[in-house]
């Protein structure tokens, strides 16, 4: 097996997380290569909502803290990315409107309002008439709404294209359509990446950021982070008359609608435990359109431009794995479930710091990948 010239860092996975980590690594002066299979990742169907409070369940405090920290970094991250790449990553600041359709959902919104205020979030309670003045496209039957101006959004496809450009402009090596089969390990230390066909890429440190593909990589079982796929179906819609149906992200209890600003909208997303099945279904499409049309009736007039399904990479405790793994030279940036785009800035900063030997902050401890190795040892 012939070995290539040694890199400081090899990143497995060229999606939002992998490229963000690689970009930060080259900014730190590390010789970095990204190996990307070219298979569709969750980012390609993601809506790109940057809404840490709405995305985390009430009991997911550790995930919420990570999300809030990443959201605080996103403005500077997007601005720096635009400058480094010369591309617009599609960052939008219009905020989110969380909407209740009936009394039960209104009660849930009151609890969410209290939760926001306990966190010090800027959130405004809107009566139905106030909400429709803000977004005239809302149904007259809505019962309550919360305006969360601090929630932003980004176009993940544009963001990933910008990350690839910024990474290569910074001196990084991107190897597209290149599949990693596993890790090369010598003496209990990771020494690089093994590719399909047997070629080895030598690297002092390896970052696993392959989404659901992380589970298929060959490595010692004690070093593995358990990642499973969670299917999500998404519709991309377009208004032939241009933008204006809604200007903010609209979140209902079971669906969301994210405007792109050019007449395009992303409507999502289902949550299905179906293994690696990525086939869109009539039932999934029906549920999304039905639920959102009760909040924004105008979605029924939009053209369908794309129908897709992606696989979110989830861990058993719904927290990502970020940082040093159970083997020397192994780092993880995987298992972000439905928060991969939101958590890209904080993940990249934590991984880059770890690559340079800096200790992780205390607030990042719940995402330590070695928690799974410890659990296996105890079992």
C-alpha positions, 0 to 999 in steps of 0.5 A, spaced: 500 500 500 503 506 497 503 512 502 502 519 500 506 525 502 504 526 510 499 531 511 498 535 518 490 533 518 486 529 513 478 530 514 473 524 512 467 528 509 466 534 505 459 537 507 458 543 512 461 540 518 467 537 514 469 543 510 468 548 516 473 544 520 478 543 514 477 551 513 479 553 520 484 548 520 488 551 514 487 558 517 491 555 523 496 553 518 495 546 518 496 542 511 489 539 510 486 534 505 479 533 505 476 526 502 469 526 500 465 521 497 461 525 493 455 521 496 449 526 498 449 529 505 444 531 510 446 538 508 444 538 501 436 537 503 437 541 509 433 548 510 438 552 514 435 554 520 439 557 525 434 557 531 437 554 537 432 554 542 426 552 537 430 546 535 432 543 542 427 540 546 426 542 553 430 537 556 436 537 551 440 543 555 447 541 553 445 541 546 441 548 547 448 551 550 452 548 544 446 551 539 446 558 542 454 558 542 454 557 535 449 562 533 453 567 537 458 565 532 454 565 526 454 572 524 462 573 524 463 566 521 458 567 515 462 574 514 468 571 514 466 566 509 464 570 504 470 574 504 475 568 504 471 565 498 468 571 494 461 567 495 455 569 498 453 563 503 446 566 503 445 568 510 439 571 512 437 575 518 429 576 517 428 572 524 422 566 525 415 566 526 413 560 531 405 559 530 400 556 533 394 553 529 389 551 535 389 552 543 393 546 544 399 549 540 398 556 543 399 553 550 405 550 548 407 556 545 406 560 552 411 555 555 416 556 549 415 563 550 417 562 558 423 558 556 425 563 551 425 569 556 428 565 562 434 564 557 434 572 556 432 571 548 429 577 545 422 574 543 415 577 542 408 574 543 404 576 538 396 576 537 393 573 531 392 580 528 399 582 530 402 576 526 398 577 520 400 584 520 407 582 520 406 576 515 400 577 511 400 570 508 398 567 515 392 563 515 386 567 519 385 561 523 392 562 527 391 562 535 398 565 537 405 567 534 412 568 537 417 573 533 424 571 534 428 576 531 435 573 533 433 566 529 437 567 522 437 562 516 442 560 511 442 556 504 446 550 506 448 549 499 451 556 498 454 555 504 458 549 502 460 551 496 463 557 499 466 553 504 470 549 499 472 555 495 475 558 502 478 552 503 482 551 497 484 558 496 487 557 503 491 552 501 487 546 502 487 540 498 480 537 496 479 530 493 472 530 491 469 523 489 474 519 493 471 514 498 475 513 505 474 505 507 477 506 514 483 509 518 490 506 518 492 505 525 499 503 528 501 502 535 494 504 537 495 511 534 491 513 527 496 514 522 492 516 516 486 514 512 485 508 507 481 509 501 477 504 496 482 501 492 488 500 498 491 507 497 493 510 504 493 518 505 498 519 511 496 524 516 498 526 523 491 527 525 484 525 522 477 528 523 471 523 522 466 528 519 462 523 514 455 524 517 451 517 517 457 514 512 461 515 519 458 508 521 461 504 515 468 506 516 473 501 518 476 502 525 477 499 532 470 498 535 472 501 541 474 507 538 467 508 534 462 513 535 455 510 534 451 514 529 444 512 526 440 515 520 434 519 521 430 520 514 427 527 513 423 529 507 423 536 504 420 539 498 423 545 495 418 550 492 418 556 488 413 562 487 413 564 479 411 571 481 417 572 485 418 573 493 413 575 498 409 570 500 413 570 507 419 574 509 421 570 515 422 563 517 415 560 519 415 554 524 409 550 525 408 544 530 410 539 525 413 543 519 417 549 517 417 554 511 424 557 510 424 563 504 430 563 500 429 571 498 429 569 490 422 566 490 424 559 493 422 556 499 424 550 503 418 546 506 420 540 511 421 536 514 419 529 516 423 525 522 423 517 520 427 512 523 427 508 516 434 506 516 438 508 510 431 509 506 432 515 502 425 514 497 420 520 498 413 518 499 406 520 498 405 520 505 411 524 507 409 530 502 402 530 504 403 531 511 408 537 510 403 540 505 397 539 509 400 542 516 404 548 512 397 550 508 393 550 515 398 556 517 400 559 510 395 557 505 399 560 499 403 554 499 398 550 495 399 555 489 407 554 489 410 550 484 414 544 486 421 544 484 424 539 488 423 533 492 428 529 496 430 526 502 436 526 506 439 522 512 441 526 519 446 522 523 444 521 530 447 519 536 444 515 542 443 521 546 442 526 540 448 530 542 454 530 537 461 528 538 466 533 537 473 533 539 478 527 541 476 520 540 479 514 543 485 513 539 491 518 539 490 522 532 483 521 532 478 526 532 470 526 531 465 531 528 459 527 527 452 525 529 449 532 529 442 530 527 438 536 525 443 541 527 449 540 523 448 547 519 447 551 526 453 547 529 458 548 524 461 554 526 462 552 534 464 545 531 469 547 527 472 552 532 472 546 537 476 541 532 481 546 530 483 548 537 483 540 539 488 539 532 492 545 535 493 541 542 488 546 546 484 544 551 476 544 550 472 549 554 468 546 560 461 547 556 463 543 550 464 537 555 457 533 554 459 533 546 466 529 548 466 523 543 470 519 548 463 518 552 461 512 548 468 509 549 467 510 557 460 507 556 462 501 552 468 500 558 463 500 563 458 495 560 
